[in-house]
Protein backbone atom coordinates (compact mmCIF):
# COMPACT_ATOMS: atom_id res chain seq x y z
CA UNK A 1 0.00 0.00 0.00
CA UNK A 2 1.45 3.35 -1.06
CA UNK A 3 1.57 6.32 1.29
CA UNK A 4 -0.85 9.06 0.20
CA UNK A 5 0.60 12.27 -1.16
CA UNK A 6 -1.10 14.20 1.63
CA UNK A 7 0.70 12.13 4.27
CA UNK A 8 4.04 12.27 2.41
CA UNK A 9 3.88 16.08 2.13
CA UNK A 10 3.00 16.35 5.83
CA UNK A 11 6.06 14.25 6.67
CA UNK A 12 8.24 16.45 4.42
CA UNK A 13 7.03 19.58 6.21
CA UNK A 14 7.87 18.01 9.58
CA UNK A 15 11.36 17.04 8.36
CA UNK A 16 12.02 20.58 7.11
CA UNK A 17 10.76 22.22 10.31
CA UNK A 18 12.70 19.67 12.39
CA UNK A 19 15.87 20.65 10.53
CA UNK A 20 15.34 24.31 11.36
CA UNK A 21 13.97 25.29 7.97
CA UNK A 22 10.67 26.63 6.71
CA UNK A 23 8.12 25.00 4.40
CA UNK A 24 4.71 25.82 2.98
CA UNK A 25 2.26 24.12 0.66
CA UNK A 26 1.81 26.55 -2.23
CA UNK A 27 -0.66 24.34 -4.10
CA UNK A 28 -2.52 21.41 -2.64
CA UNK A 29 -3.22 18.68 -5.16
CA UNK A 30 -4.93 15.30 -5.12
CA UNK A 31 -4.84 13.76 -1.64
CA UNK A 32 -4.23 10.22 -2.81
CA UNK A 33 -1.72 10.42 -5.64
CA UNK A 34 -0.88 13.92 -6.84
CA UNK A 35 2.59 14.57 -8.25
CA UNK A 36 4.81 16.69 -5.97
CA UNK A 37 7.06 19.56 -7.07
CA UNK A 38 9.48 21.08 -4.56
CA UNK A 39 10.70 24.65 -4.93
CA UNK A 40 13.78 25.00 -2.74
CA UNK A 41 15.05 28.44 -1.79
CA UNK A 42 18.40 29.07 -0.18
CA UNK A 43 19.10 31.76 2.36
CA UNK A 44 21.40 33.54 -0.08
CA UNK A 45 18.71 33.79 -2.78
CA UNK A 46 19.50 30.65 -4.76
CA UNK A 47 16.51 28.68 -6.02
CA UNK A 48 15.99 25.17 -7.41
CA UNK A 49 12.99 23.25 -8.70
CA UNK A 50 12.62 19.50 -8.17
CA UNK A 51 9.95 17.38 -9.83
CA UNK A 52 9.00 13.73 -9.97
CA UNK A 53 11.83 11.56 -11.29
CA UNK A 54 11.23 9.49 -14.43
CA UNK A 55 9.67 6.06 -13.88
CA UNK A 56 12.97 4.44 -14.84
CA UNK A 57 14.49 5.84 -11.64
CA UNK A 58 12.29 3.73 -9.40
CA UNK A 59 13.44 0.53 -7.77
CA UNK A 60 10.94 -2.33 -8.07
CA UNK A 61 12.07 -3.53 -4.63
CA UNK A 62 10.96 -0.17 -3.12
CA UNK A 63 7.94 0.91 -5.16
CA UNK A 64 6.67 3.25 -2.41
CA UNK A 65 9.70 5.57 -2.38
CA UNK A 66 9.30 8.98 -4.03
CA UNK A 67 12.23 10.19 -6.09
CA UNK A 68 12.86 13.64 -7.52
CA UNK A 69 14.92 15.09 -10.35
CA UNK A 70 16.44 18.55 -10.44
CA UNK A 71 14.46 20.44 -13.09
CA UNK A 72 16.42 23.68 -12.85
CA UNK A 73 18.55 25.77 -10.53
CA UNK A 74 19.62 29.38 -10.08
CA UNK A 75 17.16 30.67 -12.66
CA UNK A 76 14.81 33.59 -12.21
CA UNK A 77 11.84 32.70 -9.98
CA UNK A 78 9.51 33.78 -12.80
CA UNK A 79 10.87 30.95 -14.97
CA UNK A 80 9.96 28.40 -12.32
CA UNK A 81 6.55 30.00 -11.74
CA UNK A 82 5.82 29.74 -15.47
CA UNK A 83 6.94 26.10 -15.51
CA UNK A 84 4.69 25.28 -12.56
CA UNK A 85 1.74 27.03 -14.24
CA UNK A 86 2.26 24.83 -17.33
CA UNK A 87 2.42 21.76 -15.08
CA UNK A 88 -0.85 22.79 -13.38
CA UNK A 89 -2.57 23.14 -16.75
CA UNK A 90 -1.33 19.70 -17.77
CA UNK A 91 -2.18 18.07 -14.41
CA UNK A 92 -4.38 20.06 -12.01
CA UNK A 93 -3.75 17.51 -9.23
CA UNK A 94 -0.10 18.48 -8.63
CA UNK A 95 1.28 19.63 -5.29
CA UNK A 96 3.76 22.49 -5.01
CA UNK A 97 5.77 22.70 -1.80
CA UNK A 98 8.17 25.56 -1.20
CA UNK A 99 10.95 24.98 1.29
CA UNK A 100 13.87 26.83 2.77
CA UNK A 101 15.87 23.93 4.14
CA UNK A 102 18.09 25.93 6.45
CA UNK A 103 21.41 24.28 7.24
CA UNK A 104 20.39 20.86 5.89
CA UNK A 105 20.92 20.12 2.18
CA UNK A 106 17.70 19.55 0.25
CA UNK A 107 19.05 16.15 -0.80
CA UNK A 108 18.77 15.03 2.83
CA UNK A 109 15.08 15.95 2.89
CA UNK A 110 14.00 14.44 -0.44
CA UNK A 111 15.47 11.60 -2.51
CA UNK A 112 17.07 13.20 -5.57
CA UNK A 113 18.09 11.01 -8.51
CA UNK A 114 20.65 12.32 -10.96
CA UNK A 115 19.64 12.10 -14.59
DRENSEDREN-168984 format. One record per residue: residue number from 1; x, y, z of N, C-alpha, C in turn; residue in three letters. Coordinates in Angstrom, 2 decimals. Last residue first. Example, Ala and Ser with C-alpha at 12.3 -4.5 7.8 and 13.67 -1.06 7.14 Angstrom:
<atoms>
<2, <12.85, -2.25, 7.08>, <13.67, -1.06, 7.14>, <12.90, 0.03, 7.87>, "SER">
<1, <13.19, -5.69, 7.80>, <12.30, -4.50, 7.80>, <13.20, -3.30, 7.80>, "ALA">
</atoms>
This chain:
<atoms>
<115, <20.16, 12.57, -13.29>, <19.64, 12.10, -14.59>, <20.69, 11.50, -15.45>, "UNK">
<114, <20.01, 11.60, -9.87>, <20.65, 12.32, -10.96>, <20.22, 11.72, -12.27>, "UNK">
<113, <17.40, 11.89, -7.57>, <18.09, 11.01, -8.51>, <18.75, 11.87, -9.57>, "UNK">
<112, <16.80, 12.63, -4.25>, <17.07, 13.20, -5.57>, <17.89, 12.21, -6.38>, "UNK">
<111, <14.56, 12.50, -1.76>, <15.47, 11.60, -2.51>, <15.62, 12.11, -3.93>, "UNK">
<110, <14.70, 15.18, 0.62>, <14.00, 14.44, -0.44>, <15.03, 13.58, -1.17>, "UNK">
<109, <16.52, 15.87, 2.60>, <15.08, 15.95, 2.89>, <14.25, 15.20, 1.87>, "UNK">
<108, <19.01, 15.81, 1.63>, <18.77, 15.03, 2.83>, <17.30, 15.01, 3.22>, "UNK">
<107, <18.89, 17.57, -0.48>, <19.05, 16.15, -0.80>, <18.91, 15.25, 0.42>, "UNK">
<106, <19.00, 20.03, 0.73>, <17.70, 19.55, 0.25>, <17.76, 18.04, -0.01>, "UNK">
<105, <21.08, 20.16, 3.64>, <20.92, 20.12, 2.18>, <19.57, 19.52, 1.79>, "UNK">
<104, <20.40, 22.22, 6.41>, <20.39, 20.86, 5.89>, <20.26, 20.90, 4.37>, "UNK">
<103, <20.03, 24.78, 7.30>, <21.41, 24.28, 7.24>, <21.52, 22.88, 6.66>, "UNK">
<102, <17.23, 25.52, 5.34>, <18.09, 25.93, 6.45>, <19.49, 25.37, 6.26>, "UNK">
<101, <15.39, 25.05, 3.34>, <15.87, 23.93, 4.14>, <16.73, 24.33, 5.32>, "UNK">
<100, <12.57, 26.23, 2.51>, <13.87, 26.83, 2.77>, <14.48, 25.89, 3.80>, "UNK">
<99, <10.19, 25.17, 0.05>, <10.95, 24.98, 1.29>, <12.19, 25.88, 1.31>, "UNK">
<98, <7.00, 24.68, -1.21>, <8.17, 25.56, -1.20>, <8.88, 25.39, 0.13>, "UNK">
<97, <5.30, 22.44, -3.16>, <5.77, 22.70, -1.80>, <7.01, 23.56, -1.91>, "UNK">
<96, <2.57, 21.66, -4.97>, <3.76, 22.49, -5.01>, <4.11, 22.84, -3.57>, "UNK">
<95, <0.97, 18.92, -6.53>, <1.28, 19.63, -5.29>, <2.52, 20.48, -5.56>, "UNK">
<94, <-1.46, 18.41, -9.17>, <-0.10, 18.48, -8.63>, <-0.07, 19.22, -7.29>, "UNK">
<93, <-3.87, 18.20, -10.52>, <-3.75, 17.51, -9.23>, <-2.36, 17.60, -8.61>, "UNK">
<92, <-3.92, 19.20, -13.10>, <-4.38, 20.06, -12.01>, <-4.25, 19.46, -10.62>, "UNK">
<91, <-1.69, 18.95, -15.47>, <-2.18, 18.07, -14.41>, <-2.62, 18.93, -13.23>, "UNK">
<90, <-1.43, 21.08, -17.30>, <-1.33, 19.70, -17.77>, <-1.95, 18.73, -16.77>, "UNK">
<89, <-1.63, 23.27, -15.64>, <-2.57, 23.14, -16.75>, <-2.59, 21.72, -17.28>, "UNK">
<88, <0.51, 22.77, -13.93>, <-0.85, 22.79, -13.38>, <-1.89, 22.66, -14.47>, "UNK">
<87, <2.66, 23.06, -15.71>, <2.42, 21.76, -15.08>, <0.99, 21.67, -14.53>, "UNK">
<86, <2.45, 25.80, -16.22>, <2.26, 24.83, -17.33>, <1.96, 23.45, -16.77>, "UNK">
<85, <3.06, 26.72, -13.65>, <1.74, 27.03, -14.24>, <1.44, 26.07, -15.39>, "UNK">
<84, <5.70, 25.87, -13.43>, <4.69, 25.28, -12.56>, <3.27, 25.56, -13.07>, "UNK">
<83, <6.88, 27.56, -15.34>, <6.94, 26.10, -15.51>, <5.87, 25.42, -14.67>, "UNK">
<82, <6.42, 30.04, -14.17>, <5.82, 29.74, -15.47>, <5.81, 28.23, -15.72>, "UNK">
<81, <7.99, 29.76, -11.87>, <6.55, 30.00, -11.74>, <5.83, 29.65, -13.04>, "UNK">
<80, <10.53, 29.54, -13.03>, <9.96, 28.40, -12.32>, <8.45, 28.55, -12.14>, "UNK">
<79, <10.73, 32.11, -14.08>, <10.87, 30.95, -14.97>, <10.26, 29.72, -14.31>, "UNK">
<78, <10.59, 33.70, -11.82>, <9.51, 33.78, -12.80>, <9.55, 32.61, -13.77>, "UNK">
<77, <13.03, 33.32, -10.57>, <11.84, 32.70, -9.98>, <10.67, 32.71, -10.96>, "UNK">
<76, <15.74, 32.60, -12.74>, <14.81, 33.59, -12.21>, <13.57, 32.87, -11.68>, "UNK">
<75, <17.83, 29.89, -11.62>, <17.16, 30.67, -12.66>, <16.28, 31.71, -11.97>, "UNK">
<74, <19.05, 28.04, -9.94>, <19.62, 29.38, -10.08>, <19.06, 30.17, -11.27>, "UNK">
<73, <17.98, 25.12, -11.70>, <18.55, 25.77, -10.53>, <19.09, 27.14, -10.91>, "UNK">
<72, <15.74, 22.43, -12.55>, <16.42, 23.68, -12.85>, <16.92, 24.30, -11.57>, "UNK">
<71, <15.00, 19.93, -11.83>, <14.46, 20.44, -13.09>, <15.13, 21.74, -13.50>, "UNK">
<70, <16.23, 17.11, -10.39>, <16.44, 18.55, -10.44>, <15.98, 19.03, -11.81>, "UNK">
<69, <13.86, 14.66, -9.45>, <14.92, 15.09, -10.35>, <15.02, 16.60, -10.26>, "UNK">
<68, <12.96, 12.36, -6.84>, <12.86, 13.64, -7.52>, <14.06, 13.85, -8.41>, "UNK">
<67, <10.96, 9.65, -5.63>, <12.23, 10.19, -6.09>, <11.99, 11.46, -6.90>, "UNK">
<66, <9.50, 7.88, -3.08>, <9.30, 8.98, -4.03>, <10.68, 9.54, -4.36>, "UNK">
<65, <8.82, 4.41, -2.52>, <9.70, 5.57, -2.38>, <9.36, 6.62, -3.44>, "UNK">
<64, <7.34, 2.17, -3.14>, <6.67, 3.25, -2.41>, <7.52, 4.50, -2.25>, "UNK">
<63, <8.85, 0.15, -4.31>, <7.94, 0.91, -5.16>, <7.27, 2.10, -4.47>, "UNK">
<62, <11.49, -1.23, -4.00>, <10.96, -0.17, -3.12>, <9.99, 0.70, -3.92>, "UNK">
<61, <12.04, -3.00, -5.99>, <12.07, -3.53, -4.63>, <11.50, -2.52, -3.63>, "UNK">
<60, <12.10, -1.45, -8.24>, <10.94, -2.33, -8.07>, <10.90, -2.95, -6.68>, "UNK">
<59, <12.96, 1.86, -8.08>, <13.44, 0.53, -7.77>, <12.22, -0.36, -7.51>, "UNK">
<58, <12.86, 4.43, -10.55>, <12.29, 3.73, -9.40>, <12.82, 2.30, -9.30>, "UNK">
<57, <13.67, 5.62, -12.83>, <14.49, 5.84, -11.64>, <14.03, 5.01, -10.45>, "UNK">
<56, <11.81, 5.33, -14.77>, <12.97, 4.44, -14.84>, <13.87, 4.58, -13.63>, "UNK">
<55, <10.02, 7.41, -14.37>, <9.67, 6.06, -13.88>, <10.86, 5.12, -13.88>, "UNK">
<54, <11.80, 10.39, -13.43>, <11.23, 9.49, -14.43>, <10.98, 8.10, -13.83>, "UNK">
<53, <10.81, 12.20, -10.45>, <11.83, 11.56, -11.29>, <11.14, 10.66, -12.31>, "UNK">
<52, <8.97, 15.18, -10.01>, <9.00, 13.73, -9.97>, <10.05, 13.17, -10.93>, "UNK">
<51, <11.21, 18.00, -9.43>, <9.95, 17.38, -9.83>, <10.08, 15.88, -9.78>, "UNK">
<50, <12.55, 20.96, -8.08>, <12.62, 19.50, -8.17>, <11.24, 18.98, -8.54>, "UNK">
<49, <14.27, 23.92, -8.54>, <12.99, 23.25, -8.70>, <13.23, 21.76, -8.88>, "UNK">
<48, <15.94, 26.39, -6.60>, <15.99, 25.17, -7.41>, <14.60, 24.56, -7.43>, "UNK">
<47, <17.79, 29.36, -5.88>, <16.51, 28.68, -6.02>, <16.67, 27.47, -6.92>, "UNK">
<46, <19.50, 31.68, -3.73>, <19.50, 30.65, -4.76>, <18.17, 29.90, -4.73>, "UNK">
<45, <19.47, 33.44, -1.59>, <18.71, 33.79, -2.78>, <18.72, 32.74, -3.88>, "UNK">
<44, <20.65, 32.53, 0.66>, <21.40, 33.54, -0.08>, <20.72, 33.87, -1.42>, "UNK">
<43, <19.09, 30.52, 1.59>, <19.10, 31.76, 2.36>, <19.86, 32.89, 1.66>, "UNK">
<42, <17.29, 28.96, -1.11>, <18.40, 29.07, -0.18>, <18.38, 30.41, 0.51>, "UNK">
<41, <14.39, 27.13, -1.81>, <15.05, 28.44, -1.79>, <16.15, 28.41, -0.74>, "UNK">
<40, <12.86, 24.81, -3.86>, <13.78, 25.00, -2.74>, <14.48, 26.34, -2.87>, "UNK">
<39, <9.96, 23.44, -4.60>, <10.70, 24.65, -4.93>, <11.55, 24.97, -3.71>, "UNK">
<38, <8.87, 20.40, -5.69>, <9.48, 21.08, -4.56>, <10.30, 22.25, -5.07>, "UNK">
<37, <5.95, 18.73, -6.62>, <7.06, 19.56, -7.07>, <7.56, 20.33, -5.85>, "UNK">
<36, <4.28, 15.65, -6.86>, <4.81, 16.69, -5.97>, <5.98, 17.39, -6.65>, "UNK">
<35, <1.15, 14.41, -8.07>, <2.59, 14.57, -8.25>, <3.06, 15.75, -7.40>, "UNK">
<34, <-1.33, 12.79, -6.04>, <-0.88, 13.92, -6.84>, <0.63, 13.95, -6.94>, "UNK">
<33, <-2.86, 10.72, -4.77>, <-1.72, 10.42, -5.64>, <-1.30, 11.59, -6.53>, "UNK">
<32, <-4.71, 11.60, -2.69>, <-4.23, 10.22, -2.81>, <-2.94, 10.08, -3.61>, "UNK">
<31, <-5.24, 14.35, -2.93>, <-4.84, 13.76, -1.64>, <-4.18, 12.41, -1.81>, "UNK">
<30, <-4.13, 16.48, -5.45>, <-4.93, 15.30, -5.12>, <-4.37, 14.63, -3.87>, "UNK">
<29, <-2.69, 19.48, -4.06>, <-3.22, 18.68, -5.16>, <-4.08, 17.53, -4.67>, "UNK">
<28, <-2.11, 22.73, -3.14>, <-2.52, 21.41, -2.64>, <-3.19, 20.66, -3.78>, "UNK">
<27, <0.51, 24.88, -3.41>, <-0.66, 24.34, -4.10>, <-0.91, 22.93, -3.60>, "UNK">
<26, <2.23, 25.46, -1.35>, <1.81, 26.55, -2.23>, <0.56, 26.14, -2.99>, "UNK">
<25, <2.94, 24.70, 1.82>, <2.26, 24.12, 0.66>, <1.70, 25.28, -0.15>, "UNK">
<24, <6.12, 25.48, 3.16>, <4.71, 25.82, 2.98>, <4.18, 25.11, 1.74>, "UNK">
<23, <8.80, 25.63, 5.55>, <8.12, 25.00, 4.40>, <6.67, 25.43, 4.36>, "UNK">
<22, <12.04, 26.18, 6.86>, <10.67, 26.63, 6.71>, <10.08, 25.96, 5.49>, "UNK">
<21, <14.34, 24.56, 9.18>, <13.97, 25.29, 7.97>, <12.52, 25.74, 8.00>, "UNK">
<20, <15.15, 22.88, 11.17>, <15.34, 24.31, 11.36>, <15.00, 25.15, 10.15>, "UNK">
<19, <14.50, 20.30, 10.89>, <15.87, 20.65, 10.53>, <16.13, 22.14, 10.67>, "UNK">
<18, <11.81, 20.32, 11.43>, <12.70, 19.67, 12.39>, <14.16, 20.00, 12.13>, "UNK">
<17, <10.85, 21.45, 9.07>, <10.76, 22.22, 10.31>, <11.69, 21.65, 11.38>, "UNK">
<16, <11.44, 19.25, 7.36>, <12.02, 20.58, 7.11>, <12.00, 21.40, 8.40>, "UNK">
<15, <9.91, 17.19, 8.49>, <11.36, 17.04, 8.36>, <12.03, 18.40, 8.18>, "UNK">
<14, <7.32, 18.28, 8.24>, <7.87, 18.01, 9.58>, <9.39, 17.87, 9.53>, "UNK">
<13, <7.10, 18.32, 5.45>, <7.03, 19.58, 6.21>, <7.62, 19.39, 7.60>, "UNK">
<12, <7.20, 15.56, 4.93>, <8.24, 16.45, 4.42>, <8.26, 17.76, 5.21>, "UNK">
<11, <4.79, 14.74, 6.12>, <6.06, 14.25, 6.67>, <7.23, 15.12, 6.19>, "UNK">
<10, <3.00, 16.03, 4.39>, <3.00, 16.35, 5.83>, <4.31, 15.93, 6.48>, "UNK">
<9, <3.59, 14.65, 2.04>, <3.88, 16.08, 2.13>, <3.91, 16.52, 3.59>, "UNK">
<8, <2.63, 12.09, 2.76>, <4.04, 12.27, 2.41>, <4.43, 13.74, 2.53>, "UNK">
<7, <-0.12, 12.57, 3.15>, <0.70, 12.13, 4.27>, <2.19, 12.36, 3.99>, "UNK">
<6, <-0.80, 13.32, 0.50>, <-1.10, 14.20, 1.63>, <-0.23, 13.84, 2.84>, "UNK">
<5, <-0.18, 11.05, -0.95>, <0.60, 12.27, -1.16>, <0.40, 13.23, 0.00>, "UNK">
<4, <-0.16, 8.01, 0.96>, <-0.85, 9.06, 0.20>, <0.06, 10.28, 0.07>, "UNK">
<3, <1.89, 5.19, 0.42>, <1.57, 6.32, 1.29>, <0.90, 7.40, 0.44>, "UNK">
<2, <0.64, 2.14, -0.91>, <1.45, 3.35, -1.06>, <0.95, 4.44, -0.11>, "UNK">
<1, <0.83, -1.17, 0.00>, <0.00, 0.00, 0.00>, <0.89, 1.25, 0.00>, "UNK">
</atoms>
